[in-house]
Amino acid sequence: MRRVIRQFFVAAAMAVGCAMGFGANGTSCSSGADDSSAVNAPEANDSCREEVAALAGKTLCVFGDSYVRNHRCPASETWHAKAAERLGMRYVNMGVNGSSVLYDRTAEGFGEAMTRRWRELPDSVDCLLIIAGHNDATMISSAQELARFADALRGMLADIAAAHPATRVGFVTPWHVDRPGFNEVIDTIRDVCAANGVEVFDAEAAGGIRVNDDAFREKYFQNGGLNDTAHLNDAGHDLIAAKGAAFIAAMMATDGH
C-alpha cells in the first residue's frame, strides 16, 4: 500500500495543489514551470480530482502537540486546517501544547500522555493525522527511554486501530532539529509506523522547512524564530498546505490500512 500511496501522492499533489493555487512543487499553476515529479497524463489528474472531490464532508481529525494546537496562534492558520478547508473536510483539532506520546505532563499543565489522551477522539473519524514526537525528543535521554517511546507508540497505534478500524491513520514527523534525540525519535516513528501499516508524512521535506536555519525561522516561525524550533507562523504553514492536502487525499484514496 505504501507504494500505491506514493504513486497517487504525485498526481494528488497536482490536483490539490492547483485547487490551492500551486503546483506539486509549490510553483504557480499558471507559471508553466516544469515539474519532473508530476503525473502529466490528463486521465491521472482527472482521477485524482475526483478522489479529492469525494473527500467533501468527511472528517479529518488532527491529534497531537503544539504542532497541532499551533502554540499561541489560531489553529485556523495551520497547514492541516487549510488543507481540510481546501478538501471540503470537516476539521477537528485535538492539539495540546506540550503534549507527549510517552510522558504524562499533567503536573506541568500539558495534559496526559497521548497514549491515554487518544481515548478522547471522536467516535466517527474518517482520517486521523497524528503529529507528535517533538516534546518526546527533547525529554528522552537514554536508549531505555527511546525503547519505552517505541513501545508506547506501538501500543497507541494498535489501540487506535482496534477502536477505530474504519479510520485511515497517518503520522506526521517533527522537524529534524539539530539536537540530541530528534533523529532517533524520527527514525523510531518511521520504523514503528511501517510495522503497523501507518503512512508517514515528512512535512519538513515536503515544505522545505529549514528548521536549523536562523534566517528561515525568522521569516517562517512564530516569534521570529527566536528560541523556537517548533512553531510555524501563518506563512510557514502555507509552505506545507498543498502537499499536506495531497498526502491526506492519497491516504484516503487507497484501499486498506
N, C-alpha and C positions, 0 to 999 in steps of 0.2 A: 504493500500500500504506500510506503514511503516514496517509491519511485513514481507511482501514479500521481501523488500529490505534487512532487517536484515538477513533473511534466505539465500538469494542469496549472501550476503556480505561474508559469511564464505567460501563458495565454490569459490567465485571470488578471495578472498584473497589467496587461494591456487593456482588458475590458474595464476593470475597475479604475485603473489609472486614468484612462481617457474620460471616464464618467466624472472623475475628480479634477480633471483638467491637466493631467500629467500622463506621460508615457511610463512604461515599465521601469525605465531607468531614471525617472524623475524629470525628464525634459518635457517641454510643452508639446502637446499632441499636434499642434499646428506648426511646430518648428521644422518638421521634415527631417529631424535628426535620425540617423540610423541607429537602431538598437539591435545589436547582433544576437541578443538573447531572446528577442521577440518571436512569437509564433505568428508568421505573416499570412498563413492561409486564412482567407476570409471565413471559411466554414468553421475553423477552430475558434476564431474570435467571436463569431455569431453564437456558437455553442456556449462559450463562456459567459457571454452577455445574458443568455437565457438562464444559466445557472445562477448568476448574480441576481437576476430579477426574481428568481424563485426564493431568495432569502428574505424578501419583504415580509414583515410581520413576525418573523422568527425571533427568538430571544437569544441575545448574546449576554452572558454574564462574565464579568472580569473580576477575578478573585486574587487578592494578594496584598502587597505592601503599599508604600507611598508612590511607587511607580504607577499604581492604580488610582489611589486616592488623589494623587497629584500634589502632595505636600501642602503648600499654602496657597495654591492657585485652584481655580474652579476645575472640577472633574470634566466639565464640558470641553476643556481645552486639550484633553489627552488625545493621543492618536487613535486609541481604541474607541473613544466616544465619537470622534469624527468618522472613523471607519463604519461604525454602526449606523450613523446617520446617513452616510452615502449609500449603504447597502439596504437601507429601509428596515433595519432590525431594531427591535425593542432592546434598550440598553439598561443593564443592571450593573452598578458599580459597587463592588464589595471590597474596596481597598481600605486598609487601616494603616495609617502612618506607623512605621516601626515594626510592623508585623514580621514574624519569622516562621519558617516551616518547623524548625526544631524546638525553639526556645519559647517558653511561656514568659511573656513580658508584661503581665498584668500589673505587677508592682511598679513598673516604670511608666504605666499609663498607655502601653501599646497593645494590650489585649492578650488573649490566649494564643498559644501556638496554632498555626494553621492546620495542624493535624487534628485539632479539636474544632476549630472555627468553621471548617468546611461543612459541618452539620447544619449551619445556618443558610446554606444555599437554597434558593427557591426550589419548590418541588418540580417545576417544569422548566427545564433549560435545554435549548437546542444546541447551543455551542458554549463551551466553558473555556475561557483562557485563564491560565494560572500564570501570574507574573510574580516571581519571588526569587530569593537567594541572596540579594544584596546584603541584607542585615545578617543573615547566617554567615556570609563570607567574612564580615567584619568581626564576628564573635567566635568562630571556630578557630581553635589554637592548637589542635593536635590531630593525629591520624585517627585516634579513637573517636573524637568528636565528629570528624568527617564521616566515619563509618556509621555513627549514630544518625547523622543527617541523611545518609543514603537510605538507611532503614526506615527513617521517618517518612521520607518522600515516597519510598516504595509502598509503604503501608497506606499512606494517604491516597495515592493513585488507585490502589486496589480497592480501598473503601469507597471512593467516589464512583468507580466503575460498577461496583456492586449495587450501590444505592441509586445510581443514575445510568442504567445500562443503555438508554437510548441517546444519551448526550455525547456529542463529539467533544473531545478534550484535547487542548493544545497547551504547550508550555512556552513561555517567553523568557529567555535568559536575561540575567542582569548584564550591565555593561562590563567590559573587560578592563576593570580598573587595575592599574599597575600597583597593586598592593598584595601582600600575602593573603592567601585564602581564596581569591577570586577565580583564578584559573582552575583550582582544584574543585571548587563548588560548581563551576560551569561544566567541567568535564563530568562530574558526578551526575548533574542534571541530565546531560546528554545520554549517559550510559543507562541510567535508571529509566528514563523515558523511552529509550529504544527498546529496552527489555519488556516494557509494558505497553508497547504499541501506541505511544503518545508522541505526536509530531512536535518538533521543537522549532521555534522561530527565533533566529538571532537578529533581534531588532537593531542592534548596533551595526552589524554588517549591512543590513538592508537599507538603513538610513544614513550610512556613513557617519555614524556618531563617533567623533574623536574625543572620547571622554578624558584622555590624558593630555589633551592639547589645551593649554590655558586660554589661548585666543578663541578657540572654538567654544569652550564653555562660557566665556564672557558673552558671546553672541547668542548662544542657544540654550543655556541653562538658567534656572531661576537664580535670582540674586547676583546676576552677572557671573555665575560660576564660582563665586567666592566661597571657598571651603565646602563646595557642593559637587560631588561626583555622581549624583543620583537623579536629580530632578530637572527634566527638560522644561523650558518655557513654551509658550504657545507656538513660536516659530520652530522650535526644536521638534515638537510633536508633528508639525507639518511635514518634516523630512521623512517620517515613517508612515504616515497615514495611508497612502495609496498602496504600498506593499503590504502593510498590515492587513488592509481590507482584502487584498488578493490572497494572503495566507488563510484568512478566515473562509473566503469563498472556496479555496482549494480543499480545505478540511471538510467543508460541508458537502462538496460535490462528489467525494469518493465514497465507495461502499466500505462498510466495516469500520472497526476502531483500531 
